Amino acid sequence: MLSMIDLFAGCGGMTSGFAKAGYTPVLAVEWNHHAAATYAANFGEDHIRHTDIATIRDKDIPQADVIVGGPPCQGFSNLGSRNIDDPRNSLWREYLRFVRRANPSVFVIENVDRFLTSSEFALLKDEIDGYHLSAGILHAADFGVPQRRRRAIVIGSRIGPIPLPTPTHDRWHPVRAVLDGLPERPATTALPATGTDFLGTRVPGVYKSADLHIGRNPTPLSLRRYRHIPPGGGRFDLPVELMPRCWREKKTGTTDVMGRLRWDQPSLTVRTEFYKPEKGRYLHPQWEPGEHGHRVDRPITHLEAARLQSFPDEFRWCGTKVEIARQIGNAVPPQLARSIAEHLRPYLTGGAPTVPTCPLCHTFE
């Protein structure tokens, strides 16, 4: 039995993958209450702490075999201001405090790819003692996630060098693997009116995955725009009269804005506002040419985004629609986490390496 601590745990994407690989969480820390409630709904309230990580005392940090976590990355992300003085960037120091106290055999840091070239990562390498570091970029699609998502992974080991895992899949799973068969027309635009007490406060939920298949009410103008976007297309496929002025004047860049997914390819990165096509390539992939071609003109639903992130359908959710979308977009894909967990196991136990079970592979055999 291998124990783990999940820091900046979010809704539990990393814990989900590690738990599938047989690890037992003994502590998780998450500041956002709705995300912490989702974590508790799936993994129990006994070990989740809904608080600022800096308030947890050293004496309350348990020993663990592994620590995982992704310190907030707003200062490193291409989408952020990339302000190195952003106080959220220094939260990796809290991560190191937990490492020093819990004394894990291995720790794993997950972050945006720019993290590896940041001055903060250079400082981290200078401050960590007794651990051999391996760092690089992993592509989620190489590990069975139907999504193009590049993430920086750092593995620290005090039991000898541990390389990053090598890809487990020689072919990528397409969008069709997880979206095909779901109702094309969501029956509702609202989550069920229910609430639950978690961690001392009432939150919306608990919702089953099926509850997350919710639509939106796009304007007539939005619907007219959607109909012009073919699979793999984007804002450049719109007639000039349907383009807002900012798009007419900006003739380069942002190619995935107002984009449509392809059935036969993985999605692009699922971010926190996947329900807004103007934010990325989030339109449903069903589109046929011709005036009467069969088209599904809507953005993907929360359930579809969760599946693209490789969350299992048995996962449960808490929060508002916006909060759950943030949880989905910010999460480490559980299938990627499981691949990392399975890769670490033989180094931690002396056992034989195993290949993580992929729930989608049988679809294409």
Contacts in CASP RR format, 6 or more apart in sequence:
PFRMAT RR
TARGET T0000
AUTHOR 0000-0000-0000
METHOD contacts of the structure
MODEL  1
MLSMIDLFAGCGGMTSGFAKAGYTPVLAVEWNHHAAATYAANFGEDHIRH
TDIATIRDKDIPQADVIVGGPPCQGFSNLGSRNIDDPRNSLWREYLRFVR
RANPSVFVIENVDRFLTSSEFALLKDEIDGYHLSAGILHAADFGVPQRRR
RAIVIGSRIGPIPLPTPTHDRWHPVRAVLDGLPERPATTALPATGTDFLG
TRVPGVYKSADLHIGRNPTPLSLRRYRHIPPGGGRFDLPVELMPRCWREK
KTGTTDVMGRLRWDQPSLTVRTEFYKPEKGRYLHPQWEPGEHGHRVDRPI
THLEAARLQSFPDEFRWCGTKVEIARQIGNAVPPQLARSIAEHLRPYLTG
GAPTVPTCPLCHTFE
1 22 0 8 1.000
1 24 0 8 1.000
2 22 0 8 1.000
2 23 0 8 1.000
2 24 0 8 1.000
2 65 0 8 1.000
2 66 0 8 1.000
2 345 0 8 1.000
2 348 0 8 1.000
2 349 0 8 1.000
3 23 0 8 1.000
3 24 0 8 1.000
3 25 0 8 1.000
3 26 0 8 1.000
3 62 0 8 1.000
3 63 0 8 1.000
3 64 0 8 1.000
3 65 0 8 1.000
3 66 0 8 1.000
4 15 0 8 1.000
4 18 0 8 1.000
4 23 0 8 1.000
4 24 0 8 1.000
4 25 0 8 1.000
4 26 0 8 1.000
4 64 0 8 1.000
4 65 0 8 1.000
4 66 0 8 1.000
4 67 0 8 1.000
4 68 0 8 1.000
5 25 0 8 1.000
5 26 0 8 1.000
5 27 0 8 1.000
5 28 0 8 1.000
5 61 0 8 1.000
5 62 0 8 1.000
5 64 0 8 1.000
5 66 0 8 1.000
5 67 0 8 1.000
5 68 0 8 1.000
5 98 0 8 1.000
5 102 0 8 1.000
5 104 0 8 1.000
6 12 0 8 1.000
6 14 0 8 1.000
6 15 0 8 1.000
6 18 0 8 1.000
6 25 0 8 1.000
6 27 0 8 1.000
6 28 0 8 1.000
6 29 0 8 1.000
6 67 0 8 1.000
6 68 0 8 1.000
6 69 0 8 1.000
7 28 0 8 1.000
7 29 0 8 1.000
7 53 0 8 1.000
7 67 0 8 1.000
7 68 0 8 1.000
7 69 0 8 1.000
7 70 0 8 1.000
7 71 0 8 1.000
7 94 0 8 1.000
7 95 0 8 1.000
7 98 0 8 1.000
8 29 0 8 1.000
8 30 0 8 1.000
8 31 0 8 1.000
8 53 0 8 1.000
8 69 0 8 1.000
8 70 0 8 1.000
8 71 0 8 1.000
8 72 0 8 1.000
8 91 0 8 1.000
8 95 0 8 1.000
9 15 0 8 1.000
9 28 0 8 1.000
9 29 0 8 1.000
9 30 0 8 1.000
9 35 0 8 1.000
9 36 0 8 1.000
9 39 0 8 1.000
9 48 0 8 1.000
9 69 0 8 1.000
10 30 0 8 1.000
10 32 0 8 1.000
10 35 0 8 1.000
10 36 0 8 1.000
10 38 0 8 1.000
10 39 0 8 1.000
10 327 0 8 1.000
10 330 0 8 1.000
10 331 0 8 1.000
11 35 0 8 1.000
11 38 0 8 1.000
11 39 0 8 1.000
11 42 0 8 1.000
11 317 0 8 1.000
11 327 0 8 1.000
11 328 0 8 1.000
11 330 0 8 1.000
11 331 0 8 1.000
12 28 0 8 1.000
12 35 0 8 1.000
12 38 0 8 1.000
12 39 0 8 1.000
12 42 0 8 1.000
12 43 0 8 1.000
12 331 0 8 1.000
12 332 0 8 1.000
13 311 0 8 1.000
13 331 0 8 1.000
13 332 0 8 1.000
13 333 0 8 1.000
13 334 0 8 1.000
13 337 0 8 1.000
14 68 0 8 1.000
14 69 0 8 1.000
14 70 0 8 1.000
14 110 0 8 1.000
14 331 0 8 1.000
14 332 0 8 1.000
14 334 0 8 1.000
14 337 0 8 1.000
15 25 0 8 1.000
15 28 0 8 1.000
15 39 0 8 1.000
15 42 0 8 1.000
15 43 0 8 1.000
15 68 0 8 1.000
15 337 0 8 1.000
16 42 0 8 1.000
16 311 0 8 1.000
16 312 0 8 1.000
16 315 0 8 1.000
16 334 0 8 1.000
16 337 0 8 1.000
16 338 0 8 1.000
17 334 0 8 1.000
17 335 0 8 1.000
17 337 0 8 1.000
17 338 0 8 1.000
17 341 0 8 1.000
18 25 0 8 1.000
18 66 0 8 1.000
18 68 0 8 1.000
18 337 0 8 1.000
18 338 0 8 1.000
18 340 0 8 1.000
18 341 0 8 1.000
19 25 0 8 1.000
19 43 0 8 1.000
20 334 0 8 1.000
20 338 0 8 1.000
20 341 0 8 1.000
20 356 0 8 1.000
20 357 0 8 1.000
21 338 0 8 1.000
21 341 0 8 1.000
21 342 0 8 1.000
21 345 0 8 1.000
21 356 0 8 1.000
22 341 0 8 1.000
23 65 0 8 1.000
23 66 0 8 1.000
23 341 0 8 1.000
25 43 0 8 1.000
25 47 0 8 1.000
26 47 0 8 1.000
26 62 0 8 1.000
26 64 0 8 1.000
27 47 0 8 1.000
27 49 0 8 1.000
27 61 0 8 1.000
27 62 0 8 1.000
27 64 0 8 1.000
28 39 0 8 1.000
28 43 0 8 1.000
28 47 0 8 1.000
28 48 0 8 1.000
28 49 0 8 1.000
29 48 0 8 1.000
29 49 0 8 1.000
29 51 0 8 1.000
29 53 0 8 1.000
29 56 0 8 1.000
30 36 0 8 1.000
30 39 0 8 1.000
30 48 0 8 1.000
30 49 0 8 1.000
30 50 0 8 1.000
31 50 0 8 1.000
31 51 0 8 1.000
31 52 0 8 1.000
31 53 0 8 1.000
32 323 0 8 1.000
32 326 0 8 1.000
33 50 0 8 1.000
33 199 0 8 1.000
33 201 0 8 1.000
33 203 0 8 1.000
34 203 0 8 1.000
34 204 0 8 1.000
34 318 0 8 1.000
34 319 0 8 1.000
34 320 0 8 1.000
34 323 0 8 1.000
34 324 0 8 1.000
34 327 0 8 1.000
35 323 0 8 1.000
35 326 0 8 1.000
35 327 0 8 1.000
35 330 0 8 1.000
36 48 0 8 1.000
36 49 0 8 1.000
36 50 0 8 1.000
36 198 0 8 1.000
36 199 0 8 1.000
37 50 0 8 1.000
37 196 0 8 1.000
37 198 0 8 1.000
37 199 0 8 1.000
37 201 0 8 1.000
37 203 0 8 1.000
37 318 0 8 1.000
37 319 0 8 1.000
38 316 0 8 1.000
38 317 0 8 1.000
38 318 0 8 1.000
38 319 0 8 1.000
38 324 0 8 1.000
38 327 0 8 1.000
39 48 0 8 1.000
40 48 0 8 1.000
40 198 0 8 1.000
40 199 0 8 1.000
40 318 0 8 1.000
41 196 0 8 1.000
41 198 0 8 1.000
41 205 0 8 1.000
41 206 0 8 1.000
41 316 0 8 1.000
41 317 0 8 1.000
41 318 0 8 1.000
42 315 0 8 1.000
42 316 0 8 1.000
45 198 0 8 1.000
45 199 0 8 1.000
48 199 0 8 1.000
49 56 0 8 1.000
50 199 0 8 1.000
53 91 0 8 1.000
53 94 0 8 1.000
53 98 0 8 1.000
54 94 0 8 1.000
58 97 0 8 1.000
58 101 0 8 1.000
61 98 0 8 1.000
61 101 0 8 1.000
61 102 0 8 1.000
62 102 0 8 1.000
63 102 0 8 1.000
63 103 0 8 1.000
64 102 0 8 1.000
64 104 0 8 1.000
65 104 0 8 1.000
65 105 0 8 1.000
65 106 0 8 1.000
65 348 0 8 1.000
66 104 0 8 1.000
66 105 0 8 1.000
66 106 0 8 1.000
66 107 0 8 1.000
66 108 0 8 1.000
66 344 0 8 1.000
66 348 0 8 1.000
67 95 0 8 1.000
67 98 0 8 1.000
67 99 0 8 1.000
67 102 0 8 1.000
67 104 0 8 1.000
67 106 0 8 1.000
67 107 0 8 1.000
67 108 0 8 1.000
68 107 0 8 1.000
68 108 0 8 1.000
68 109 0 8 1.000
68 110 0 8 1.000
68 337 0 8 1.000
69 95 0 8 1.000
69 108 0 8 1.000
69 109 0 8 1.000
69 110 0 8 1.000
70 95 0 8 1.000
70 109 0 8 1.000
70 110 0 8 1.000
70 111 0 8 1.000
70 332 0 8 1.000
71 88 0 8 1.000
71 89 0 8 1.000
71 91 0 8 1.000
71 92 0 8 1.000
71 94 0 8 1.000
71 95 0 8 1.000
71 109 0 8 1.000
71 111 0 8 1.000
72 88 0 8 1.000
72 89 0 8 1.000
72 91 0 8 1.000
73 88 0 8 1.000
73 89 0 8 1.000
73 111 0 8 1.000
73 112 0 8 1.000
73 114 0 8 1.000
73 115 0 8 1.000
74 80 0 8 1.000
74 81 0 8 1.000
74 86 0 8 1.000
74 88 0 8 1.000
74 89 0 8 1.000
75 81 0 8 1.000
75 82 0 8 1.000
75 83 0 8 1.000
75 84 0 8 1.000
75 86 0 8 1.000
75 88 0 8 1.000
75 89 0 8 1.000
76 82 0 8 1.000
76 89 0 8 1.000
76 111 0 8 1.000
76 112 0 8 1.000
76 114 0 8 1.000
76 115 0 8 1.000
76 118 0 8 1.000
76 120 0 8 1.000
77 112 0 8 1.000
77 114 0 8 1.000
78 112 0 8 1.000
78 114 0 8 1.000
79 271 0 8 1.000
82 114 0 8 1.000
84 118 0 8 1.000
84 119 0 8 1.000
84 120 0 8 1.000
89 118 0 8 1.000
89 120 0 8 1.000
90 120 0 8 1.000
92 109 0 8 1.000
92 120 0 8 1.000
92 124 0 8 1.000
93 127 0 8 1.000
95 107 0 8 1.000
95 109 0 8 1.000
96 124 0 8 1.000
96 127 0 8 1.000
96 128 0 8 1.000
99 107 0 8 1.000
99 128 0 8 1.000
99 131 0 8 1.000
105 157 0 8 1.000
105 158 0 8 1.000
105 159 0 8 1.000
105 348 0 8 1.000
106 155 0 8 1.000
106 156 0 8 1.000
106 157 0 8 1.000
106 158 0 8 1.000
106 159 0 8 1.000
106 162 0 8 1.000
106 344 0 8 1.000
106 347 0 8 1.000
106 348 0 8 1.000
107 131 0 8 1.000
107 155 0 8 1.000
107 156 0 8 1.000
108 153 0 8 1.000
108 154 0 8 1.000
108 155 0 8 1.000
108 156 0 8 1.000
108 340 0 8 1.000
108 344 0 8 1.000
109 115 0 8 1.000
109 152 0 8 1.000
109 153 0 8 1.000
109 154 0 8 1.000
110 151 0 8 1.000
110 152 0 8 1.000
110 153 0 8 1.000
110 332 0 8 1.000
111 151 0 8 1.000
111 152 0 8 1.000
111 154 0 8 1.000
112 151 0 8 1.000
112 152 0 8 1.000
113 137 0 8 1.000
113 150 0 8 1.000
113 151 0 8 1.000
113 152 0 8 1.000
114 152 0 8 1.000
115 121 0 8 1.000
115 152 0 8 1.000
116 135 0 8 1.000
116 136 0 8 1.000
116 137 0 8 1.000
116 152 0 8 1.000
116 154 0 8 1.000
121 135 0 8 1.000
121 154 0 8 1.000
125 133 0 8 1.000
128 156 0 8 1.000
130 158 0 8 1.000
131 156 0 8 1.000
131 157 0 8 1.000
131 158 0 8 1.000
132 156 0 8 1.000
132 157 0 8 1.000
132 158 0 8 1.000
132 160 0 8 1.000
132 161 0 8 1.000
132 162 0 8 1.000
133 154 0 8 1.000
133 155 0 8 1.000
133 156 0 8 1.000
134 154 0 8 1.000
134 155 0 8 1.000
134 156 0 8 1.000
134 157 0 8 1.000
134 161 0 8 1.000
134 162 0 8 1.000
134 163 0 8 1.000
134 164 0 8 1.000
135 152 0 8 1.000
135 153 0 8 1.000
135 154 0 8 1.000
135 155 0 8 1.000
135 164 0 8 1.000
136 152 0 8 1.000
136 153 0 8 1.000
136 154 0 8 1.000
136 164 0 8 1.000
137 150 0 8 1.000
137 151 0 8 1.000
137 152 0 8 1.000
137 153 0 8 1.000
138 150 0 8 1.000
138 151 0 8 1.000
138 153 0 8 1.000
138 164 0 8 1.000
138 165 0 8 1.000
138 336 0 8 1.000
138 340 0 8 1.000
139 148 0 8 1.000
139 149 0 8 1.000
139 150 0 8 1.000
139 167 0 8 1.000
140 147 0 8 1.000
140 148 0 8 1.000
140 149 0 8 1.000
140 150 0 8 1.000
140 151 0 8 1.000
140 310 0 8 1.000
140 333 0 8 1.000
140 335 0 8 1.000
140 336 0 8 1.000
141 147 0 8 1.000
141 148 0 8 1.000
141 149 0 8 1.000
141 169 0 8 1.000
141 172 0 8 1.000
141 173 0 8 1.000
141 266 0 8 1.000
142 167 0 8 1.000
142 168 0 8 1.000
142 169 0 8 1.000
142 172 0 8 1.000
143 165 0 8 1.000
143 167 0 8 1.000
143 168 0 8 1.000
143 169 0 8 1.000
143 335 0 8 1.000
143 336 0 8 1.000
143 339 0 8 1.000
143 356 0 8 1.000
144 168 0 8 1.000
144 169 0 8 1.000
144 172 0 8 1.000
144 173 0 8 1.000
144 310 0 8 1.000
144 335 0 8 1.000
144 336 0 8 1.000
144 339 0 8 1.000
144 358 0 8 1.000
144 360 0 8 1.000
144 361 0 8 1.000
145 173 0 8 1.000
145 266 0 8 1.000
145 308 0 8 1.000
145 309 0 8 1.000
145 310 0 8 1.000
145 333 0 8 1.000
145 335 0 8 1.000
145 336 0 8 1.000
146 172 0 8 1.000
146 173 0 8 1.000
146 174 0 8 1.000
146 175 0 8 1.000
146 177 0 8 1.000
146 178 0 8 1.000
146 266 0 8 1.000
146 267 0 8 1.000
146 307 0 8 1.000
146 308 0 8 1.000
146 310 0 8 1.000
146 360 0 8 1.000
147 266 0 8 1.000
147 267 0 8 1.000
147 268 0 8 1.000
147 269 0 8 1.000
147 270 0 8 1.000
147 308 0 8 1.000
147 309 0 8 1.000
147 310 0 8 1.000
147 333 0 8 1.000
148 266 0 8 1.000
148 267 0 8 1.000
148 268 0 8 1.000
148 269 0 8 1.000
149 269 0 8 1.000
149 270 0 8 1.000
149 333 0 8 1.000
149 336 0 8 1.000
150 269 0 8 1.000
151 332 0 8 1.000
151 336 0 8 1.000
153 164 0 8 1.000
153 340 0 8 1.000
155 162 0 8 1.000
155 163 0 8 1.000
155 164 0 8 1.000
155 344 0 8 1.000
156 162 0 8 1.000
157 347 0 8 1.000
159 347 0 8 1.000
159 348 0 8 1.000
160 347 0 8 1.000
162 343 0 8 1.000
162 344 0 8 1.000
162 347 0 8 1.000
165 339 0 8 1.000
165 340 0 8 1.000
165 342 0 8 1.000
165 343 0 8 1.000
168 339 0 8 1.000
168 355 0 8 1.000
168 356 0 8 1.000
168 358 0 8 1.000
169 358 0 8 1.000
169 361 0 8 1.000
171 364 0 8 1.000
172 265 0 8 1.000
172 266 0 8 1.000
173 266 0 8 1.000
173 360 0 8 1.000
173 361 0 8 1.000
173 363 0 8 1.000
173 364 0 8 1.000
174 262 0 8 1.000
174 263 0 8 1.000
174 264 0 8 1.000
174 265 0 8 1.000
174 266 0 8 1.000
175 261 0 8 1.000
175 262 0 8 1.000
175 263 0 8 1.000
175 264 0 8 1.000
175 265 0 8 1.000
175 266 0 8 1.000
175 267 0 8 1.000
175 285 0 8 1.000
175 308 0 8 1.000
176 263 0 8 1.000
176 264 0 8 1.000
176 285 0 8 1.000
177 360 0 8 1.000
177 363 0 8 1.000
177 364 0 8 1.000
178 304 0 8 1.000
178 307 0 8 1.000
178 308 0 8 1.000
178 360 0 8 1.000
179 263 0 8 1.000
179 284 0 8 1.000
179 285 0 8 1.000
179 300 0 8 1.000
179 304 0 8 1.000
179 307 0 8 1.000
179 308 0 8 1.000
180 263 0 8 1.000
182 213 0 8 1.000
182 301 0 8 1.000
182 303 0 8 1.000
182 304 0 8 1.000
183 213 0 8 1.000
184 284 0 8 1.000
184 286 0 8 1.000
184 296 0 8 1.000
186 213 0 8 1.000
186 214 0 8 1.000
186 215 0 8 1.000
186 298 0 8 1.000
186 301 0 8 1.000
187 213 0 8 1.000
188 214 0 8 1.000
188 215 0 8 1.000
189 214 0 8 1.000
189 215 0 8 1.000
189 216 0 8 1.000
189 217 0 8 1.000
190 214 0 8 1.000
191 204 0 8 1.000
191 205 0 8 1.000
191 207 0 8 1.000
191 211 0 8 1.000
191 212 0 8 1.000
191 214 0 8 1.000
191 320 0 8 1.000
191 321 0 8 1.000
192 205 0 8 1.000
192 207 0 8 1.000
192 211 0 8 1.000
194 204 0 8 1.000
194 205 0 8 1.000
194 206 0 8 1.000
194 207 0 8 1.000
195 202 0 8 1.000
195 203 0 8 1.000
195 204 0 8 1.000
195 205 0 8 1.000
195 206 0 8 1.000
196 202 0 8 1.000
196 203 0 8 1.000
196 205 0 8 1.000
196 206 0 8 1.000
196 318 0 8 1.000
197 203 0 8 1.000
198 318 0 8 1.000
203 318 0 8 1.000
203 319 0 8 1.000
204 318 0 8 1.000
204 319 0 8 1.000
204 320 0 8 1.000
205 317 0 8 1.000
205 318 0 8 1.000
205 319 0 8 1.000
206 316 0 8 1.000
206 317 0 8 1.000
206 318 0 8 1.000
207 316 0 8 1.000
207 317 0 8 1.000
207 318 0 8 1.000
207 319 0 8 1.000
207 324 0 8 1.000
208 316 0 8 1.000
209 303 0 8 1.000
209 306 0 8 1.000
209 311 0 8 1.000
209 313 0 8 1.000
209 314 0 8 1.000
209 315 0 8 1.000
209 316 0 8 1.000
209 317 0 8 1.000
210 303 0 8 1.000
210 313 0 8 1.000
211 317 0 8 1.000
212 301 0 8 1.000
212 302 0 8 1.000
212 303 0 8 1.000
212 306 0 8 1.000
212 317 0 8 1.000
212 324 0 8 1.000
213 301 0 8 1.000
213 302 0 8 1.000
213 303 0 8 1.000
213 304 0 8 1.000
214 301 0 8 1.000
214 302 0 8 1.000
214 303 0 8 1.000
214 321 0 8 1.000
215 298 0 8 1.000
215 301 0 8 1.000
216 275 0 8 1.000
216 298 0 8 1.000
216 299 0 8 1.000
218 226 0 8 1.000
218 297 0 8 1.000
218 298 0 8 1.000
221 242 0 8 1.000
222 277 0 8 1.000
223 297 0 8 1.000
224 242 0 8 1.000
225 238 0 8 1.000
225 242 0 8 1.000
225 258 0 8 1.000
226 277 0 8 1.000
226 283 0 8 1.000
226 295 0 8 1.000
226 297 0 8 1.000
226 298 0 8 1.000
227 295 0 8 1.000
227 297 0 8 1.000
228 237 0 8 1.000
228 238 0 8 1.000
228 239 0 8 1.000
228 242 0 8 1.000
229 237 0 8 1.000
229 238 0 8 1.000
229 258 0 8 1.000
229 259 0 8 1.000
229 260 0 8 1.000
229 283 0 8 1.000
229 287 0 8 1.000
230 237 0 8 1.000
230 260 0 8 1.000
230 287 0 8 1.000
230 289 0 8 1.000
231 260 0 8 1.000
231 261 0 8 1.000
231 262 0 8 1.000
231 263 0 8 1.000
231 285 0 8 1.000
231 287 0 8 1.000
232 259 0 8 1.000
232 260 0 8 1.000
232 261 0 8 1.000
232 262 0 8 1.000
232 281 0 8 1.000
233 259 0 8 1.000
233 260 0 8 1.000
233 281 0 8 1.000
234 255 0 8 1.000
234 256 0 8 1.000
234 257 0 8 1.000
234 258 0 8 1.000
234 259 0 8 1.000
234 260 0 8 1.000
234 281 0 8 1.000
235 243 0 8 1.000
235 247 0 8 1.000
235 254 0 8 1.000
235 255 0 8 1.000
235 257 0 8 1.000
235 258 0 8 1.000
235 259 0 8 1.000
236 255 0 8 1.000
238 247 0 8 1.000
238 258 0 8 1.000
240 248 0 8 1.000
247 257 0 8 1.000
256 268 0 8 1.000
256 280 0 8 1.000
256 281 0 8 1.000
257 277 0 8 1.000
257 278 0 8 1.000
257 279 0 8 1.000
257 280 0 8 1.000
257 281 0 8 1.000
258 277 0 8 1.000
258 278 0 8 1.000
258 280 0 8 1.000
258 283 0 8 1.000
259 277 0 8 1.000
259 280 0 8 1.000
259 281 0 8 1.000
259 282 0 8 1.000
259 283 0 8 1.000
260 281 0 8 1.000
260 283 0 8 1.000
260 284 0 8 1.000
260 285 0 8 1.000
260 287 0 8 1.000
261 267 0 8 1.000
261 268 0 8 1.000
261 281 0 8 1.000
261 282 0 8 1.000
261 283 0 8 1.000
261 284 0 8 1.000
261 285 0 8 1.000
261 300 0 8 1.000
262 285 0 8 1.000
263 285 0 8 1.000
263 286 0 8 1.000
267 281 0 8 1.000
267 308 0 8 1.000
268 280 0 8 1.000
268 281 0 8 1.000
270 305 0 8 1.000
270 308 0 8 1.000
270 309 0 8 1.000
270 328 0 8 1.000
270 329 0 8 1.000
271 279 0 8 1.000
271 280 0 8 1.000
271 329 0 8 1.000
272 325 0 8 1.000
272 326 0 8 1.000
272 328 0 8 1.000
272 329 0 8 1.000
272 330 0 8 1.000
273 279 0 8 1.000
273 325 0 8 1.000
274 280 0 8 1.000
274 282 0 8 1.000
274 299 0 8 1.000
274 300 0 8 1.000
274 305 0 8 1.000
274 325 0 8 1.000
274 328 0 8 1.000
274 329 0 8 1.000
275 282 0 8 1.000
275 299 0 8 1.000
275 300 0 8 1.000
275 301 0 8 1.000
275 302 0 8 1.000
275 305 0 8 1.000
275 321 0 8 1.000
275 325 0 8 1.000
276 282 0 8 1.000
276 299 0 8 1.000
277 283 0 8 1.000
277 299 0 8 1.000
282 299 0 8 1.000
282 300 0 8 1.000
283 297 0 8 1.000
283 298 0 8 1.000
283 299 0 8 1.000
283 300 0 8 1.000
284 296 0 8 1.000
284 297 0 8 1.000
284 298 0 8 1.000
284 299 0 8 1.000
284 300 0 8 1.000
284 304 0 8 1.000
285 296 0 8 1.000
286 294 0 8 1.000
286 295 0 8 1.000
286 296 0 8 1.000
287 293 0 8 1.000
287 295 0 8 1.000
287 296 0 8 1.000
288 294 0 8 1.000
288 295 0 8 1.000
300 308 0 8 1.000
302 321 0 8 1.000
302 324 0 8 1.000
302 325 0 8 1.000
302 328 0 8 1.000
305 325 0 8 1.000
305 328 0 8 1.000
305 329 0 8 1.000
306 315 0 8 1.000
306 328 0 8 1.000
307 313 0 8 1.000
309 328 0 8 1.000
309 329 0 8 1.000
309 331 0 8 1.000
309 333 0 8 1.000
309 334 0 8 1.000
310 333 0 8 1.000
310 334 0 8 1.000
310 335 0 8 1.000
310 336 0 8 1.000
311 328 0 8 1.000
311 331 0 8 1.000
311 334 0 8 1.000
312 334 0 8 1.000
312 359 0 8 1.000
317 324 0 8 1.000
317 327 0 8 1.000
318 324 0 8 1.000
335 356 0 8 1.000
335 358 0 8 1.000
335 359 0 8 1.000
338 356 0 8 1.000
339 356 0 8 1.000
341 356 0 8 1.000
342 353 0 8 1.000
342 354 0 8 1.000
342 355 0 8 1.000
342 356 0 8 1.000
343 353 0 8 1.000
345 351 0 8 1.000
345 353 0 8 1.000
345 354 0 8 1.000
346 352 0 8 1.000
346 353 0 8 1.000
346 354 0 8 1.000
END
